[in-house]
């Protein structure tokens, strides 16, 4: 990078902090700007952290040191509460910065939360896969069996054929129906619209999985049920319409039942059309 290419940066501001271990009895909470941790959600989080404390996951707390030397936690009060709940932890790693008092700390608190980005479902999937999580591994195996890949971004306009991003839907099918239904449904979707961008997979896949679940139930989980002619007919059935046409049918039904989850509506619509064309039991 040349000097001409170097971007302009604003001068660094703020006090350079120090890294230190602080005793729990040194750390205080200012209720003037801190959120309450007396809610059921916060208490559940604190209990979970305390129950399975892992030092590898304990990021340093951000602590403000005021002019009177008192120290207030700006970011990390759930970790502090969990450590106090356990009783066997007497100090925590902290990033300590000098502040002018509550007003500055409140500003820092707001900025911390404004900049904080929660990991997406895709982020968590790829992290789980790298960590060897069994559910993520199952989903990956199902994708590979179908010749599909998981996209690392959510920009549908940049999708390539054979990419999906509907990780929440895949997890739901795996959890509720099992790996076999997940795999067969992915294979049917991939075959139906081979070479196309699967831009409506998030809406349509729950319906495809519902058809596969139905056929597995009708076949009473017989050996090699997924190789039967009815299951093999699912892909041609799906391919009989464009993805956007199936999507339109689902969304019109959703408009008539606005309080119903879209995934549920997808299952109802696709299964209704499937059973109309393929009534009766498995062959």
N, C-alpha and C positions, 0 to 999 in steps of 0.2 A: 504494500500500500504506500503510495507516494504521499507527500505532505498535502498535495492538492486534493487527494482522494479522502483524506482523513476527515471524518465528520466533526462538526463543532459540538463541544460539550459544555454545558453550563458548569460553572465552578462548583466543586463539592461543598456541601453545606452540612451543618450539624456538628455535633461533638463526636470525635472518634471514640468508640466504646472500648471497654476492656472486657476480656474473657476471664471469668472467675467462678469458683464454686461458692454458692451462698447457702447458709443454713436456712432451713425452712422457717425458723422463728424470726429471721431477718426480713422475710418477704411479706408485704402487706398488699391488700386490694383496696382500690379507691372506688367505692360504689357510685361516685358521681359520674363516671364515664364507662365503667365496666358493666357488661351485661350480667344479668342474674344467672347464677348456676343452680338455682333452686327449682328449675323446671324439670319435668320428668325426662326430657331428652338429654339435658346436661347431666343429670344424676345418673342416667343409664350409661352415658359416655364415660363418666368418672369411674363408675364401678367396673366397666370393661377395661379401662386402662390399668386400674389398680389390681384387678384380678389376674391379669396376664402381663405384668410389668416387664418391659423389654428395654434394657439400656440402649440397645442398638437403634431403637426407634425414638429415643428421648432427645428431641432437639432442644438446644438451649432456650431458656426463657428469655424474653426481652424485658429488662428491668430498668426502671428509671430511678436514679439516685438524686434526691432533692437536696437543696442547699443545707437542710437540717440533718443530712446524712441518712434520713429514712429512705427505705427502698420499696418501690411499688411495682408490681407486675403489670406490664402493659399488654404483653402477649404470652399466654401460657398458663392461665389460671386453672384450666382443667387438669393439666399435668401436676400443678402444685396441689390441687385438692386431692388428686389420686395418691400422690406421695404421702400426704397427711393421713389419708384414709388407711393406708397400709400400716404405717407405724414403724416400719423397719428401714425407712429412708430418711436421713436427716439433712441431706444437702442435695442441691441440684445445680447443673451447669447453667450459667447465666451470661448473657451479653448485657453489660451494665453501662448505661449512658447517663451523663449529667443532664438534668432538665431544669426548666424554670418553674415547674410545678404542674398542677392538674390541667391547666389549659393546654399547655404544650403536649402533655401526655395524652390528652383526649384527641388532639390532632393526630398524634402518632398512631393511636389506636384506630382511628378512622382510616388512616392511610394504609395500615397493615391489612385491614379487612378489605379495603378497596382493591388492593393489588393482589390479594390472595386468589389464586386460580385453583379451583377444585379439579382433580384429575377426572377426565371423561371416562365413560364406560369402556371406550376403546383403549385408553391409556392403561386402565386397570387390567383389561384382558391381556394385553401384551406383557405387562409386568407379571401377571399370574402365570402366563405361559412360560416366561423365562425362569420363573421360580419353581416350575414343576408342579403347579396346581393341577390336580386330577381332572377337575371340570374343564379348565381351559385346555388341557391336553386332549380330552374327549372331543371338544368342539373343533379343535384343530384337526384331529383325525377324521372327523365327519366332513370337514371342508375339503381335506385332501382327497377323500374317497369320491367326492362329487366333482373334483377338479376345480374347486373354487379357492379363493384366497380372501383374507380379511384385509380390508383397506386400512391404512394408517391415518386416514383423514376423513372428514365428513363432507367434503366438497363434492356433491353429486355430479357437478359439471365436469369434474376431473376424473370421474370413474372410468375404469377400463372394463371391458367385458370380462365376466367371471369374478368380479370383485363384489364383496358385500360389506356392510358396516353395521348390520342390525344385530349387534352383539346382545342387546337386552332380550330380543326375541329368541335368539338361539339359546341363551341361558334358560329362558322360561320353558322352552320346549324340552330341553335336556332335563330340567328339574321336574316337570309335570308328566312327561311322556316317556322319557328315557332316550338313551343313545341310539337305539335302533330306529325309532321314529324320526329323530333328528337327522340321522344319516340318510334314510330313504327319502325324506322330504327335501333335503338339500339336493340329492341326486335328481329327483324329479324336476325341481326348479331349474337346475343347471341344464338338463337335457331339453326342457321345454323351450327355453329361450337362449339356447347355445349361441355364442357369438354376439349377444346383445348386452347392453349395459343394464344391470339389474337395479334400476333406480327406484323401483316400487317394492323392493323386497321387504322393507320394513313393514309395509301394510299387508302384502300378500302372503308372506311366509307363514304367519299364524294360521291362515286358512288352508294352506297346503298341508301343514302339519296336522290339522284337524281331519283332513281327508285321510291321511296316512294312518292316524290313530284309529279312525273309524274302521278302516279296512283291516287293521291288525285285530281289532275287537271282533269283527265279523268272522275272521279266520280263526278266532280263538287261539291266537298265538301259535298256530300250527308251525311245525318245523319248515323253514324256508318260505314262510308266508310272504315275504317281501319279493319273492321271485315269481309269484303267481301272475296270471294274465291281467287280473283286475288292477293290481298295483302297477304293473307295467303300462297300463293304459292311462295312468295319471298324467304323465308327461305330455302325451298327445292331447289329452283333454285340456290341459293348461294352454298348450300351444294353439288351440283352436281360437283363442282370442289374443289380441295384443295386451301387453302388460297394462297399458293405460286404460284399456277397456275394462279389464277386471278391476282395476283401481277405481274407475268411475262407478262400477256397480257397488263396490264396498262403500264408497263415500256417499252415494245416494241413500243407501240403507242406513248409514250413520246419521245422515240428516233427518231421517225419520225416527231415529232413536238416539237423540243427542246425549242422553245420559249414560249410554252404554259404551264400554271400552272399545276402541277401534279394533283391537286384536280379537275381541269376542265377536264383533260384527263380521270381521273377515272370515272367521271360522264358520259362522252361520251362513254367510252368503255363498262361499265356495262349496261348502258341504251340501247345501240345498241344490246347487246346480249340478254337482257331482251325482248325487243320488237320483236326480231327475233323469240323468242319462244312463246311470248304472244302478238300477234298482236291484234289490235282492241281496243275497249273501255272496260270499267270496266263492269263486269258481274253483 
